[in-house]
Amino acid sequence: MVERVVAHAREEAPNECCGMIGGRDGAATTLYRAANAEESPLRYVVDPQDQLRIMEEIDERGEELAAIYHSHTGSPAYPSQTDINLAQAWPDPLYVICSISDPDAPEVRAFEIRDGKVEEASLVVE
């Protein structure tokens, strides 16, 4: 799944990509690509129609929203203030950020963002 996030980030460059990840029992199970409604290299907004479609699919599959992912095209894989502000509306899922600022060495990290506080979460890749 990490490879699919990296591939999505590379495909959408120079703009940020975004999507959602469904899961069960703390494990990621399904990656859902979404359009970035901002079409911007500096920020992302999950397209509202995609968000609705994805949440319905997650529900139908008996999953939960495990993570929201997006890319950073020119900065490290760490939440920006904009990312922190956006997370106020969705405090429960993890936030997965893929930095492709060095295209030869993409970096993928996960974070919990609650009440404006950022804590790195372990990302176990199997």
Secondary structure as the mmCIF struct_conf table of DSSP 4:
data_model
#
loop_
_struct_conf.conf_type_id
_struct_conf.id
_struct_conf.beg_label_comp_id
_struct_conf.beg_label_asym_id
_struct_conf.beg_label_seq_id
_struct_conf.end_label_comp_id
_struct_conf.end_label_asym_id
_struct_conf.end_label_seq_id
HELX_RH_AL_P HELX_RH_AL_P1 VAL A 2 GLU A 12
TURN_TY1_P TURN_TY1_P1 ALA A 13 PRO A 14
BEND BEND1 ASN A 15 ASN A 15
HELX_LH_PP_P HELX_LH_PP_P1 GLU A 16 CYS A 17
STRN STRN1 CYS A 18 ARG A 24
TURN_TY1_P TURN_TY1_P2 ASP A 25 GLY A 26
STRN STRN2 ALA A 27 ALA A 34
STRN STRN3 ASN A 36 ASN A 36
TURN_TY1_P TURN_TY1_P3 ALA A 37 GLU A 38
BEND BEND2 PRO A 41 LEU A 42
STRN STRN4 VAL A 46 VAL A 46
HELX_RH_AL_P HELX_RH_AL_P2 PRO A 48 GLU A 60
TURN_TY1_P TURN_TY1_P4 ARG A 61 GLY A 62
STRN STRN5 GLU A 64 HIS A 72
BEND BEND3 THR A 73 SER A 75
BEND BEND4 ALA A 77 TYR A 78
HELX_RH_AL_P HELX_RH_AL_P3 GLN A 81 ALA A 87
TURN_TY1_P TURN_TY1_P5 GLN A 88 ALA A 89
BEND BEND5 ASP A 92 PRO A 93
STRN STRN6 LEU A 94 SER A 99
BEND BEND6 SER A 101 ASP A 102
TURN_TY1_P TURN_TY1_P6 PRO A 103 ASP A 104
BEND BEND7 ALA A 105 ALA A 105
STRN STRN7 GLU A 107 ARG A 114
TURN_TY1_P TURN_TY1_P7 ASP A 115 GLY A 116
STRN STRN8 LYS A 117 ALA A 121
#
